[in-house]
């Protein structure tokens, strides 16, 4: 389904596509479906030869076009894993990306705090590398007995393999044996009157109990499973996923979203996207509720998909469903109220300005301090929500000194010249930070240079730099907005967001320029060589006084060392 700009706004599938499409336009629909229908200006359809083809095609098209109404499948959250790296001196790290790099991965941990706590515990128990491994140059973790890579006699590959196997065993349920071993060591230290060491062992035991043994919901086997169930009401769905690892329920995931298709189809699409697009590692088995098309999921995911009919597995599926129902009821009213409030604010703003509802708003702000490093920034709000992937930053190229009007001209010209060239969607409303001068400059470029007729407003601020009033029209006039209204709060949010984005960009540029030195102007001296020189010599003056031999000892080629000394001497 496409809007007036030809932008894909929704992708769906159905065995009877004609009936499905007709259902959007006939009969009583909820407000979110009515909003979708109001924006539809065109359709395009593709016929497939099977359900599995349709499911895969749906997910691929959603990934390609990122339609704003396909909320559930464009969520890009990913969960952290613990990873033992495949290196000569391996490290234990937290990562969100699973790669085919021969590293060992454990997880996922939907709760990042659980991953950090587990890593902290393993760091205390196993001394894998924590530093850059400068042999003989002991790091802080070496003195804490948590890193042996920088020891005078670092561990061999065989030693690391043994440590790695112990960590693997620990994370696969062997932590109880480790705890028993620590208890024996604690008692031995206590008998030797080494109470400080005994206390260390006790603390480790308590940490194991708090991190690894707090979960009481268990299965008798050690199979890794994901348990799915869902609940839906009034066009909203909640999917709950229980993650069972080594027979233990370690965490859950909750997703709540609006949907437009049949509940069963949406649920299956969600599971497919959960693994194929978010790169979650598939468990050995997936448990789902009754009426789920398990054959379709098996074909899609190539994993055992099972509907349990009795016992503990069935209880877990039902428990996931009960949690989904509770979560949906608890959050439904709040989500619906916030959604309605935001959409109503956008619609009301359009009514106040006597324009069509501004579904897409683009806002601009300039930033400079005494004319230095002038920049501008643009933020985008779609249906009242920030679309951060579409934010843009601009370094001002043609303006000398602090000139807000010319800066606004340059940025508006650059932004919408590119939009026209790429045939990208134009905004329904433009907001510029400033009053009549900035508005006039922006409108002049839009109308007289680019031939565009886009509603444009100015956002004026008071002496405390807070949103004061909204200006619109030619000549600009104040738009009467109640300061306690949702539309006033909405434009205030936009102005604060674009100002924050511009200021952050400006500070980044100033920070970079603050670290500029004479070395940056020398050919052959990049960031790494600059760091090496300044780390060793501490200052530019000391580099100037160094010999070529002292510089080449740092791994810098002789021709570049000669060039460094020559150019530093000529710039004084």
N, C-alpha and C positions, 0 to 999 in steps of 0.2 A: 504494500500500500504506500502511495507516494503523496506528498503534499504539493502545494502550488509551485514550489521551486523544483519539483522533480526529485526531492530528497526522499529516500526510503525511510518511512517512520514506523513500519511494523511488518514483520514476517510471520506468517502462520501456515499451518498445513491442515489438511482434512481429507478423509476418504470421499466426502461429498462436499466439494468446495463451494458449489453453487448455494447449497443450503446454509453453509457456514457464513458466507459473505452476506447473504440475505438477512441472517439473524441480526447482523449489526445495524441494519437500517429499518427493520420492522419490529414493532413491539416496544415495550418499555425496557430501556437499558439504564444501568447506573451512570453516575456522572462521569466517571473516568472513561467509559466506553463512548458516551456522548461527545466527550472532548476529542477522542480519537476520530470518530466519524466526521466531526466538523472539519477536521484538517485533511481528510482524504479527498484528493482530486483525481487520482488515477490508480489503476491496478495493473499488475503484471503477474502472470502465472506460468508455472512450469509443471509439466506432467512427468511423473516418475513411474517406474515399473513395479515398485514395491514400497512397503512401509519403511523398511530400513533405509532405502535410498532417500525417501522423503525426510526422514529424521535427520540423516547426515547432512542433506542439502540445507535443511532449515538451520541447523547449527552453524554451517559454514557461511551461509548468507548473513546470519546475525553477526558473526565474527567480522565479516567483511564490511558491512554497512553500519554496524553499531546503531540500530534503530532505537529511538528514544523510548518507544512504548514496549520494547522487549526487555523489561527491567531485569528479569531473573537470569538471563543468559549473558548479560554483559557485566556482571559483577566480577571484578578482577582480583578478588582477595585470594591470597595464597597462605598456606600454613607453614610454620617453621619446622625444620627437621634438625636433628643432631647428625653431624657428619664427621667421620674419621677420615682425614684426607689421605690420599695415596701418594705419600712423599717419603723421601729418605728419613726425615724427622717428622712424622705425622703430627697433625694438630687435631684437636676436637673443637669444632666450630658450630655455630647456629647458622643455617642457611634456609632460604625459601625456594631455591632452585635445585631440582634434582637433575644431575647430568650423568652421562655415561662416561665417567672418568675413573672408574675402578675404586672410587671412594665407597665407604660403608655408610648407609643412611638409616636413620631410625626415626620413626614418627608416622604420620604427622602429629604435631602438638597444636591443636586448635587454640589452646591457651598459651600464648608466648611466655607467660610467667612460669608455666610448668616446664617449658624447655630450658629457660634460664636457670631455674632452681636445680633441675637435673644436671645441667652442665656444671654448675657451681659445685655440686656434690662430687661429680666425677673428677673435676679438677683437683679437689682435695685428696681424692683417693689414688689417682693415676697421673704421674708426672710427664704428660706429653708436652710437646713444644709450645711455649707461650711467646717466644721472642724470635728475632731474626737469625738466631743461631750463630752469633760470633763466638767461635770456639775460645774458651778460656776467659771470655768477658761476661762475667756472671750477671744475669738479670735479677730483678727483684723476686720473681717467682722461684728462681733457683734457691735463694736463701729461705723461701717458704716451703721448700721441698715439693714444689709443684711443677718444676721444669728441669729436665736433665739434658736438654739438647745443647746447652751452652757449657756443660761441664767440661773439665779438662780431659776427661775420658768419657765421651758421650756414649749412650747405649748403642749396641749393635742392632742390625736389622732383626736378628733373632730375638733380642730383648724387646724390641718394639712389637714384634709379632705376638709375643706372649702377653704384653700389656693390652694390645688390641683385642686379643681373644678373651681376656678377662672382662673388658668393657662390653664386648658383644654378649658374653654370658650374663653379665650384670643386667643389661637392658632387656635380655630375653628371659628374665625371671630368675636369674641366679643371684640376685641381691641378698636373698636370705642366707645363702652360704657365706657371702662376704660379711654379713652382719654377725653371723655366728663366730667367724674368725676374729672379727674385731672385739667381740665380747671376751673371747679367750685372751686376747692381747691386753684388754683393759684389766682383767683380773690379774694377769701376770704382772703388769706394771704396778698395780695396787699392792700386790704382795711384796714387790721390791721397794715399796714406799716411794715410787716415782709417781706421785699423785698428779703432777702437772700433765705428764704423758697420758695417764689414765683418764684424765678429764678430756683430753683431745680425742681419745678413742670413744668416750661416752658421747661427746658432741657429734661425732661422725655417725654413731649408731642412731641417735635421735634424729639426725638429718635424714638418714635412710628411711626411718619409719615415717617421718612426716612427708617426704617426697614420693617414696615408692610404695608405701603400704596404706595410704589413706583411702584408697578406693576399695570398697567392700563388695561392689556388684561384680561378681565373677562368674565365669563358665568353667566347667570341669576340664575342658580341653585347652590347648594353647593356640587355637586357630585365630588368625587375624580376620576380623569381620567388620563390615560397616552395616548398620541397621537403619533403614529408611522408613519413615511414615509421614503422613501429611494430614492437614485439616484445611478446609476452605469455607469461606462465608462471604457473601456480598461482593464477589469478584476479587477477593484477596485469598492468597494461599500461604500457609506456613509449612515448611518442610523441616523436619528434625532428623539429624543424622547422629547416631551413636557410634563412636569409634571404639572398637574392642581390639585390644592388642595383647597377645599372649594370654587370652582368656579374661582380660580385665577391662572394664569400661573406663577408659582414661579421660574422655572428654566428649563433648557434643557440639554440634553446629546448629544454629538456628537461622533460617532465611525466611523473611516475610516479604511478599511482593504482590502487586496486582497481576492478574492474568486475564486473557481474553478468549482462550480456547477451552476445550473440554478439560476437566480436572485431570483425568487419567493421562491424556496426551501431554499436558503441561508437566505432570509429575515425571513421566518418562523422559521428556526433553531435559528436565532439570538434572536428572541422574546422569544422562549422557554428557551434558555440558560439564557437570561436576568433575568428571574424570578426563574428558577429552580436551577441554579448553583450559581448565585450571591446572592441569598436570598433576592432579593428586595421584599418588601411586595406588593402583588397584589392590585391594586385599584378596585373600584367597576366596572369600565368599561374601556375597551381598544378600542381606535379608530384606524382603519387601512384603507389604500387606497383600491381602486377597485382591483378586481382580487385576493385578498388575500383569502386563504382558511380559512375562519372564523370557520367552523365546526371543522376542525383539531385543531385549537388553542383553541377553547372552550373545546374540549375533553381533550386536554393536560393540560390546565391551570385551568379549572373549574371556569371560570369567563366570564362575558358578553363581547363578542368581536363583535364590530359593525362597519359596513361600512356606514358612513353618506352620504346621497344623496343630502342634501340641508341644508341651514342655517349656523349658526355659527360653528357647529361641522365640517361640510364639509370644511369651510374656514380654520379652524385650521389644518386639515389634509393636505390641499393644501399648507398652509404656512410652515408646517414641511417639505413637499416635496421640496418647493422652497429653503428653508434654506439648505437642504441636497445637492441640486444641486449646490448652490453657494459655500458651504463649500468644496465640492469635486473639483470644478473647481479651487478654490483658492489654495488648498493644493496639488492637484494632481501632478502638475509639480514638486513641491518641494520634495514630498515624493518619486516620481519616480526617480528624480535625485539623491537623497541621497541613495536610494536602489541600483541604478545602480552603483553609485560611490563605495559603500561598497563592493558589490559583485565583481565588476571589480578589486578592490584592492586585494581581496582574490584570484581571478583567476590569476591575474598578479603575485602575490607572488608565487603561485604554478609554474607558467611558469619560473620565475627567478631561482627557486630551482630545476627545471626539475622533478617535482613530480606531482601527480594528485592534482586537486584543493583541498586544505585543508579545507573542510567544518567545521571540528571540530578541534580546536586548544586548547591545554592545556598549561598554562604557570606557572612557579614556581619562587619563590623568597624567600630568607632566610633573617631573621632579628634578630640581637642581638646587644647589646651594651656592649662592654667589656666582652663578653661571658656570660652575665646574661640572664636568661629566653630565651634561643634560640628557635626560632619558624620558621616555614616555611608556605607559603601559596600557593594555586593554584587557578587560575581563568580559566574559560572556555569561549571561544568564538565560537559560532555556526553561520556560514554564516556571519561572520564579526560583530556579535552583542553579547554583554555579556550575558551569561546564568547564572544569579546570583544564582539561586537555586542550581546550581551544584558547586559553589565555595566550597573549603575545607580549613580548618585550621589544622596545625600539631604542636603539642608540641614535641620537639626533645627529644628522650628518651635515645639514646645510645651514644651520643657524648658529651664529656667533653670539655668545653672551646670553643673559637671561631674558628671552623674548617669548613669552607664553603664546602670543598670537601666531607667530611664525612657526613655532614648534607644533602647535595644533594643526596648522595648515600642512606641514610636512607629514605628520603621522596619518592624518585623515587621507591625504593623497596616496601615501604608500599602501595603507590598508585596503582601500576600496579600488585602487587600480589593480591590485593583485586579485581581489575578489572577482572583478569583472574579467580579468584575464583567465582565471581558473574556472569561471562559471560556477562559483561556489554560492551558497545561499546568502542573500542579503539580510540584514537585520530588519525587524519591524519597527525598532526604535533605537536611536543613538542618544547616549547621555555623555555630556562633556563636563568635566570638573571646571567650573568657572561660570561667569555670568555673560553679559551681552557681548563683550569683546571676543571671548573664545567661541561663543555661539556663531557670531558673524563670520569669523575666520573659517570655521568648519563648514557652514552652509555655503559660503562662497565657493569652496573647493568642490563640494558635492554637486551643487547645481550648475555652476558656470564652467567648471573644468571637466567634470565627469558625467554631467547630465542625469544625475540621480535625484529622485524625489523621495527622500526618507525622512520621516518625522525626527526632529532633533530637539532635545531639551538641554538646558543648562542647570547645573547643580551648584547653587551659591552657598557659601558658608558664612557663619557669623564670626565675631572677633575671637571666639574660643575654638575655632576650626571645626565646628559641628554643622551638620546639614541644617541650613536655614530655610531655603525656599527652592521651589522648582519653577523654572522659567520656560515659557513656550510661546511660539508665535512670531510673527513679523509685523511690527516690532515686538520684541519679547515682553511678555507680561507674566506676572506671578500667577501660578495655578493655585487656586484655593484648596489646600489640603489640611485636614484636621491633623494636628501633630500627634494625636493619639490614635490615628487611623492605621490600618494595616498597610495601606498603600504608601503612607509617609514612612513607616518603619521599613518597608521594602526598599524604597529608593535610598534610604539611609544606609541599609545593609550594602547595597551596590556601591555607594560612594565610599564607604569605609573599606570595602574589599579592594576596589581599584586603587585607592590611596595606599593601602598596605602593600599591595603587589608592586606598585611603582617605587615606594620607599625602599622595599627589600632589594629590588634590582639596583637602585642607585647606591645603596650601601655596599653591595657586592662589587660594583665597579670601583668605588672609592677604595675599598679594601685591597683590590688588586693593584691599583695605581700606587697605593701606599708602600707596597713591597717592591716597586720597580727600582732597579739599580743599574749601574753602568754595565754590568755583565749581560743584561738583557739585549744590549746593542751589539754584542760581539758574535759574529757568525761562528757556528759550531758549539756555542755554549747554550745548551737547552736547560730545562728545569732541573734535570738530575745532576748535571755537571755544576750548575749554579749552587745547588744544595750541597754537593760534595765539597766545593771550594769554601763556601761560607761556614760549613760545619768544621772544617779543618783549620782555616785561617782566622775565623771569627769576624773579620771585617775586610772591606775593600782595601783599606790602607795596608793591612798585613799582606794581602795578595800582591799589591804593588811592590812590596819590599822582598817578596819571595824570589827564589832562583827558579830557572827552568827545570832543574833537576827535582826541586821540591814539589813542583806542580805535576810533573810527569809521574812521580811516585804514587800519585792518587789515581793513576789509570787514565790520565788525559794525554792524548797524542802530542808529540813534541811540536808539530806545526801549530796546533791550536794553543799550546802553552806559550809559544812565542808571540802569537797573535794577541793573546790576553795581555801579556806584559806590554806589548807595543801600544795597543789601543788605550790601556789604562794610563800609560805615561803621556800620551798625546792629548788626553781629555783633561789633564790638570792645568 
